[in-house]
Amino acid sequence: MATLFRKPRAVVDAHPRTAIIDIGSNSIRLVVYQGPARMPSILFNEKVMAGLGRGLAATGAIDAAAMARAQDALARFAALAEAIEVSDVRTVATAAVRDASNGGELIDHATAIGLDVELLSGDEEAQASGQGVLSGIPDADGIVGDLGGGSLELVRVRGGEVGERVSFPLGVLRVADVRAKGKNALDRLVLKLLRKSGWEGAGAERPFYLVGGSWRSLARLDMHLTGYELPIAHHYEMSAPTISRLARAIAHLDKARLREVPDLSSARIPTLSDAAAVLGSVLRHLGSATTIVSAYGLREGLLYGALDDETRREDPLIVATREEGRRLGRFAEHGDLLDRWIAPLFEDDDADLARLRHAACLLADVGWHANPEFRAERGLDAALHGNWVAIDARGRALVAQALFTGLGGGTRSPAPLGGLAGEGDLRHAICWGLAIRLGQRLSGGVAGPLNRARLGREGGAVALTLLESDAALYGETVERRHKSLAAMLGGDARLLLA
């Protein structure tokens, strides 16, 4: 049978559509991407909990029911990829297919329907997981732990590179059998594996980055139990004592209570206790005190690994917000220009603040198409709940505050911003928003007036310099916004004509 997905019928966007089918030990997933190479958007995402790794340790084979679910899922995903007009599909299989005596049967089925399956080794799986974390958290410096259904990969990441890595046959679907052997059986096995491989104590003084649906589910549960105000798991932090507390809590929570947790897959509930147990043991013997959740893992790592070095070095936050601004704003070039224009007012911003300010400027027009009374709320929502990476909760709050103010929400800090960032940080972001608002009103959103004008500080004043020929642009509304910005910065508004 001819291989599918070589020539799409029609792709109207400049970026081709690509897809990854990930045949994991617990789930099989199809994800379709389109957009900038460094940070493509997800057009479609579906998973089937096939459970290929369930019972594998006992029998050495994928059971008939799981095999049938997997074959049906692959047939649907192949048909969907063709219908969505995907130009290229990459299909990968991991531990369960790798280890099962009948794994070749599933690969043969995939081949028959036009899918070319790459059977990843444990080392390749670990490499991709590490690169996935670096894709979403470029400054990650610690150990990545990717808990799948059939295996656990540990990867050292630092300086934007993947280092030492190891794969253990310790997936979440295998843990129950180990725990059934006695109270401390799992802990003894984890210690034995880490010690034998030279990884014991390797996490001391370093964060542990959590990859995989089982560990993300633990984060969802903790967010629910603690009333965390931002429903975004990526970059969520949990300490080792928190993991211990979660393990105890899970033992006392019934399934009905767990099903009330937002975004917690019901299919993950049966393995929550095992996921918490293996995480607690790994943290204890690695020596890691803090965990950080990564929404990115193997699939994103495969995309990241295929990029050239120059594209990898691009800031994913800036790439994504620039694309969103281009898609939703009125003038594609306006965000970058706006950031350069207001930057002289904020010369003391460090590199982290400067990139957050830049992101806010790139998103400054996202509320334009909303009802005027809800533009500020649209900006708030875009910053807090957008699919951004390389940004933590504090960063989201600062961008949200700048957009809320810039889109007419005023100088207050709406919930939940006060719980995510300090008052001083939010006040600084309000100044960004007022400067953005001034630039947009002065220029009408186009490049010419900003290219001809300058904004900066002169002594204690906020000086706006215009050409004589542009003096008429300084109308009543512009003057009012100029004065509001100057007052927030603790100075006077000064107009200069050149």
VOGU-3710 file (C-alpha; in Angstrom, 3 decimals, decimal comma):
1> matlfrkpra> 0,000/0,000/0,000  1,339/3,420/-0,907  2,531/5,604/1,972  0,129/8,428/2,786  0,673/12,098/3,605  3,192/13,185/1,006  1,170/15,809/-0,906  -1,711/17,652/0,778  -4,622/18,692/-1,403  -4,503/22,289/-0,245
11> vvdahprtai> -2,771/24,166/2,526  -3,885/27,767/2,632  -1,495/28,937/5,350  2,156/29,731/4,641  3,137/27,113/7,227  2,598/23,434/6,392  0,636/21,174/8,696  2,633/18,438/10,359  1,636/15,740/12,803  3,037/13,310/15,338
21> idigsnsirl> 1,395/10,025/16,290  2,851/8,920/19,610  2,296/5,242/20,461  2,962/5,248/24,185  2,642/2,541/26,808  -0,458/4,133/28,321  -1,952/6,262/25,554  -1,800/6,752/21,805  -2,069/10,344/20,675  -2,358/12,320/17,450
31> vvyqgparmp> -1,239/15,965/17,522  -1,434/18,192/14,423  0,724/21,328/14,342  0,848/24,432/12,177  2,740/27,681/12,604  6,270/28,970/13,169  8,788/26,145/13,397  10,017/27,192/16,850  6,532/27,379/18,328  3,808/25,857/16,133
41> silfnekvma> 0,207/25,952/17,301  -1,740/22,771/17,963  -4,608/22,438/15,494  -5,841/19,082/16,726  -5,074/16,841/19,709  -6,673/13,516/20,539  -5,634/10,566/22,671  -6,855/7,042/23,200  -5,996/5,331/26,480  -5,063/2,004/24,881
51> glgrglaatg> -3,054/0,715/27,871  -0,514/-1,215/25,802  1,800/-1,551/28,802  -0,814/-2,876/31,226  0,080/-6,419/32,224  3,220/-6,362/30,089  5,509/-7,124/33,014  3,540/-10,272/33,844  2,975/-11,672/30,340  5,605/-10,048/28,169
61> aidaaamara> 2,967/-9,254/25,552  0,336/-6,643/24,695  -3,056/-8,174/25,507  -5,667/-8,640/22,790  -8,023/-5,891/23,959  -5,251/-3,278/24,134  -3,983/-4,362/20,722  -7,447/-3,941/19,211  -7,866/-0,464/20,774  -4,469/0,547/19,459
71> qdalarfaal> -5,173/-0,677/15,939  -8,513/1,144/15,855  -6,848/4,332/17,148  -4,111/4,208/14,521  -6,641/3,667/11,737  -8,655/6,687/12,909  -5,581/8,848/13,307  -4,280/7,954/9,840  -7,652/8,866/8,318  -7,844/12,111/10,300
81> aeaievsdvr> -4,343/13,170/9,278  -5,290/12,738/5,648  -8,582/14,606/6,112  -6,814/17,496/7,871  -4,403/17,628/4,904  -1,245/17,050/6,885  1,893/17,250/4,770  4,016/14,991/6,964  3,246/12,509/9,745  5,904/11,204/12,107
91> tvataavrda> 4,847/8,076/13,985  6,873/6,920/16,975  6,522/4,033/19,421  8,096/3,736/22,846  8,573/1,270/25,704  5,522/-1,006/25,436  5,947/-1,726/21,731  9,707/-1,937/22,216  9,457/-4,498/24,998  6,422/-6,560/23,992
101> snggelidha> 6,914/-9,893/22,285  4,074/-9,007/19,903  5,000/-5,352/19,403  5,867/-6,108/15,791  2,225/-6,987/15,145  1,181/-3,401/15,885  4,010/-2,008/13,754  2,933/-4,237/10,853  -0,636/-2,954/11,198  0,573/0,648/11,146
111> taigldvell> 2,694/-0,021/8,063  -0,287/-1,542/6,270  -2,291/1,674/6,680  0,549/3,898/5,508  2,277/4,842/8,773  6,039/4,482/8,974  6,732/3,721/12,649  10,002/4,697/14,337  10,666/2,397/17,286  12,543/4,662/19,687
121> sgdeeaqasg> 15,201/3,193/21,936  15,230/4,131/25,614  18,092/6,510/24,924  16,249/8,171/22,027  13,125/8,473/24,169  15,130/10,150/26,938  16,844/12,478/24,443  13,484/13,598/23,042  12,037/14,160/26,522  14,997/16,324/27,509
131> qgvlsgipda> 14,749/18,336/24,316  11,028/18,779/24,913  11,688/20,407/28,276  14,344/22,663/26,738  11,864/23,628/24,028  9,404/24,941/26,626  11,838/25,962/29,416  15,025/27,029/27,563  16,920/27,884/30,747  16,153/24,544/32,432
141> dgivgdlggg> 19,048/23,379/34,607  18,378/20,128/36,409  17,070/16,631/35,783  14,126/15,766/33,564  11,983/12,843/34,630  9,572/11,450/32,020  7,192/8,890/33,512  5,377/6,934/30,838  3,293/3,826/31,077  6,203/1,471/30,508
151> slelvrvrgg> 9,369/3,344/31,377  10,950/6,183/33,319  13,574/8,323/31,602  15,975/10,583/33,486  17,861/13,274/31,579  20,358/15,922/32,662  19,709/19,290/31,014  21,785/22,451/31,344  23,002/25,293/29,157  20,385/24,505/26,527
161> evgervsfpl> 21,816/21,027/25,980  20,814/17,462/26,801  23,451/15,587/28,767  23,560/12,223/30,504  20,427/10,146/30,240  19,110/6,766/31,310  15,938/4,726/30,856  14,444/2,389/33,470  11,630/-0,205/33,029  9,627/1,595/35,699
171> gvlrvadvra> 6,560/3,035/33,978  3,435/3,860/35,948  1,672/0,720/34,669  4,445/-1,438/36,175  4,535/0,207/39,594  1,489/-1,547/41,077  3,100/-4,962/40,590  6,262/-3,744/42,333  4,363/-2,213/45,260  2,408/-5,449/45,702
181> kgknaldrlv> 5,652/-7,158/46,750  5,809/-5,247/50,038  5,719/-1,874/51,761  9,209/-0,733/50,740  9,622/-2,786/47,560  9,281/0,199/45,236  11,688/2,347/47,218  14,274/-0,436/47,280  13,950/-0,928/43,517  14,298/2,794/42,777
191> lkllrksgwe> 17,391/3,017/44,967  18,888/-0,067/43,327  18,305/1,299/39,801  19,671/4,757/40,599  22,683/3,427/42,470  23,594/0,878/39,789  23,366/3,511/37,030  25,317/6,140/38,979  22,351/8,492/39,365  21,951/8,322/43,144
201> gagaerpfyl> 22,232/11,870/44,543  22,483/13,388/41,040  19,621/15,814/41,691  21,048/17,543/44,755  20,559/21,336/44,552  18,787/20,956/41,189  15,091/21,039/40,246  13,385/17,947/38,879  11,325/18,654/35,724  8,157/16,571/35,503
211> vggswrslar> 7,111/15,179/32,109  4,225/12,827/31,414  0,480/12,802/31,947  0,627/10,938/35,255  2,836/13,528/36,921  0,939/16,438/35,366  -2,187/14,909/36,914  -0,545/15,150/40,337  0,018/18,845/39,685  -3,632/19,287/38,676
221> ldmhltgyel> -4,692/17,671/41,916  -2,409/19,874/44,014  -3,617/23,008/42,210  -7,189/22,001/43,036  -6,522/21,157/46,673  -4,585/24,369/47,336  -6,942/26,684/45,421  -4,197/27,801/43,043  -5,497/30,758/41,047  -3,971/30,016/37,640
231> piahhyemsa> -5,221/26,839/35,905  -1,978/26,348/33,960  0,163/23,330/34,866  3,222/24,324/32,832  5,927/25,699/35,143  3,897/24,827/38,254  6,216/24,041/41,167  5,823/21,459/43,931  8,269/20,683/46,717  9,252/17,188/47,853
241> ptisrlarai> 7,131/17,588/51,031  4,181/18,551/48,808  4,550/15,287/46,889  4,526/13,365/50,189  1,405/15,248/51,280  -0,289/14,463/47,945  0,508/10,771/48,289  -1,215/10,726/51,686  -4,183/12,751/50,393  -4,771/10,421/47,426
251> ahldkarlre> -5,132/7,493/49,804  -8,091/9,247/51,455  -9,830/10,689/48,375  -12,519/8,603/46,701  -12,975/8,498/42,923  -16,033/10,761/43,040  -14,005/13,509/44,706  -11,130/13,048/42,260  -13,496/13,318/39,294  -14,356/16,841/40,472
261> vpdlssarip> -10,787/18,017/39,838  -10,748/20,224/36,688  -8,789/18,834/33,725  -7,916/15,634/35,583  -8,460/12,772/33,150  -10,581/9,997/34,649  -8,255/7,508/32,978  -5,367/8,829/35,117  -7,164/8,453/38,456  -6,345/4,745/38,953
271> tlsdaaavlg> -2,592/5,428/38,602  -2,361/8,598/40,711  -1,193/6,767/43,823  1,487/4,861/41,906  2,653/8,044/40,167  3,004/9,822/43,508  4,805/6,861/45,051  7,432/6,578/42,334  7,943/10,357/42,272  8,468/10,520/46,023
281> svlrhlgsat> 11,004/7,711/45,905  12,885/9,167/42,916  13,103/12,595/44,568  14,372/11,075/47,789  17,203/9,137/46,143  18,104/11,782/43,561  18,197/14,438/46,273  15,970/16,903/44,414  13,922/19,203/46,651  11,789/20,960/44,024
291> tivsayglre> 9,774/19,856/41,015  8,725/21,959/38,024  6,030/20,744/35,630  6,739/20,801/31,911  3,784/20,659/29,522  6,298/19,776/26,835  7,828/16,353/26,481  8,654/13,736/23,897  6,523/15,026/21,013  7,719/18,605/21,352
301> gllygaldde> 11,248/17,286/21,755  11,008/15,499/18,415  9,979/18,780/16,778  12,711/20,712/18,583  15,354/18,137/17,682  14,619/18,579/13,980  15,278/22,353/14,064  18,497/24,049/13,021  20,565/25,716/15,736  19,489/29,244/14,825
311> trredpliva> 15,786/28,384/15,089  16,330/26,572/18,392  17,857/29,724/19,864  14,706/31,747/19,162  12,765/32,730/22,274  9,566/30,628/22,170  7,590/33,227/24,139  8,456/35,987/21,680  7,863/33,748/18,666  4,434/32,710/19,928
321> treegrrlgr> 3,256/36,154/21,020  4,476/37,677/17,760  2,476/35,118/15,793  -0,605/35,711/17,956  -0,256/39,457/17,522  0,071/39,012/13,762  -3,035/36,834/13,696  -5,283/38,966/15,930  -3,887/42,490/15,666  -4,499/45,199/13,123
331> faehgdlldr> -0,919/45,877/12,018  1,561/43,005/11,882  4,697/45,055/12,570  3,262/47,147/15,367  4,254/45,073/18,416  8,005/45,039/17,830  7,990/48,733/16,939  5,919/49,603/20,012  8,386/47,817/22,279  11,353/49,679/20,777
341> wiaplfeddd> 9,453/52,965/21,150  8,637/52,631/24,857  11,931/50,934/25,820  13,808/54,216/26,640  11,408/54,728/29,552  12,397/51,376/31,037  16,156/51,216/30,649  16,492/49,677/34,119  14,479/46,594/33,123  16,647/43,488/33,347
351> adlarlrhaa> 16,630/40,917/30,545  13,693/39,001/32,014  11,536/42,107/32,434  12,493/43,350/28,975  11,292/40,138/27,299  8,022/40,219/29,265  7,510/43,837/28,204  8,247/42,824/24,612  5,668/40,020/24,821  3,084/42,479/26,154
361> clladvgwha> 3,737/44,836/23,247  3,385/41,994/20,735  -0,011/41,158/22,242  -1,077/44,775/22,671  -3,755/44,571/19,969  -5,295/41,173/20,802  -8,425/42,779/22,235  -9,102/44,977/19,243  -11,931/42,861/17,790  -13,727/42,436/21,116
371> npefraergl> -16,583/44,595/22,299  -14,938/47,800/23,612  -16,272/47,142/27,104  -14,472/43,779/27,223  -11,165/44,530/25,505  -9,285/44,755/28,799  -10,704/41,408/29,909  -9,725/39,887/26,549  -6,151/41,022/27,082  -6,143/39,678/30,630
381> daalhgnwva> -7,386/36,304/29,427  -4,902/36,135/26,544  -1,939/36,636/28,855  -3,083/34,407/31,708  -4,501/31,503/29,724  -2,665/31,625/26,399  -0,613/28,619/25,312  2,687/30,245/26,225  5,882/28,608/27,421  9,156/29,978/28,796
391> idargralva> 7,097/32,043/31,230  6,060/31,419/34,835  2,966/32,551/36,749  4,566/35,861/37,775  5,480/36,566/34,163  1,965/35,850/32,966  0,623/38,212/35,626  2,901/41,066/34,513  1,972/40,654/30,851  -1,693/40,416/31,842
401> qalftglggg> -1,493/43,618/33,864  0,155/45,482/31,001  -2,503/44,320/28,552  -5,372/45,012/30,944  -4,130/48,577/31,450  -3,144/49,080/27,819  -6,579/47,995/26,622  -8,400/50,445/28,860  -8,827/48,555/32,140  -7,194/51,299/34,200
411> trspaplggl> -4,564/51,052/36,892  -6,186/48,512/39,209  -4,976/44,905/39,377  -7,916/42,531/38,868  -7,970/39,035/40,345  -5,981/36,846/40,290  -2,987/39,080/39,523  -2,372/40,103/43,126  -1,901/36,464/44,086  0,598/35,773/41,306
421> agegdlrhai> 2,938/38,779/41,437  4,041/41,423/43,922  2,549/44,898/44,129  5,742/46,564/42,900  5,972/44,296/39,878  2,344/44,940/38,969  2,800/48,694/39,315  5,732/48,469/36,910  3,583/46,517/34,435  0,886/49,194/34,743
431> cwglairlgq> 3,489/51,672/33,509  4,173/49,415/30,522  0,452/49,374/29,810  0,102/53,145/30,010  3,081/53,600/27,681  1,577/51,100/25,224  -1,735/52,938/25,397  -0,038/56,256/24,678  1,846/54,859/21,679  -1,225/53,273/20,169
441> rlsggvagpl> -3,335/56,406/20,522  -0,611/58,696/19,199  0,068/56,589/16,124  -3,336/55,150/15,332  -1,591/51,783/15,365  0,583/52,392/12,311  4,338/52,699/12,020  4,926/56,200/10,645  4,167/58,411/13,657  6,099/56,154/16,061
451> nrarlgregg> 9,103/56,066/13,759  9,142/59,862/13,752  8,477/60,346/17,497  10,616/59,710/20,577  9,623/58,865/24,129  12,063/59,119/27,006  12,994/60,688/30,319  14,426/64,160/30,743  15,216/64,808/34,363  12,020/64,065/36,228
461> avaltllesd> 9,807/64,448/33,173  8,432/61,989/30,650  9,295/63,686/27,377  7,461/63,043/24,123  9,279/64,533/21,122  7,370/65,086/17,877  8,294/66,674/14,577  6,700/70,080/14,001  4,797/68,524/11,116  3,287/65,962/13,492
471> aalygetver> 2,228/68,464/16,175  -1,437/68,016/15,279  -1,225/64,395/16,424  -0,921/65,606/20,019  -4,667/65,890/20,566  -6,604/65,983/23,820  -6,722/62,190/24,248  -3,001/61,816/23,574  -2,202/64,557/26,063  -4,356/62,893/28,701
481> rhkslaamlg> -2,624/59,544/28,223  0,770/61,233/28,280  -0,043/62,841/31,637  -1,386/59,584/33,076  1,836/57,792/32,189  4,022/60,569/33,588  2,064/60,649/36,843  2,428/56,887/37,308  6,168/57,232/36,724  6,332/60,070/39,265
491> gdarllla> 7,057/62,943/36,896  5,564/65,584/34,637  4,516/65,229/31,007  6,647/67,313/28,635  5,960/67,806/24,910  8,938/68,762/22,730  8,758/69,764/19,068  11,752/69,186/16,811
//
